[in-house]
């Protein structure tokens, strides 16, 4: 299989499967670093704030994801 065929196959996969592949081949840290370094700073800051809110709320209840999504208008 050549590179383009592999890319076309990967495009058909869902995000969870792609994440599993990245973790399995040991590329999670490298991928995370590359994405963060290329992203605009405001986007990184928003993600850090969202992560902090998720962790803070997870101590209180199991509906923390719903709270974050509602606050960001994503629900």
Secondary structure, 3 states (H helix, E strand, C coil): CCHHHHHHHHHCCCHHHHHHHHHHCCCHHHHHHHHHHHCCHHHHHHHHHHHHHHHHHHCCCCCHHHHHHHHCCCC
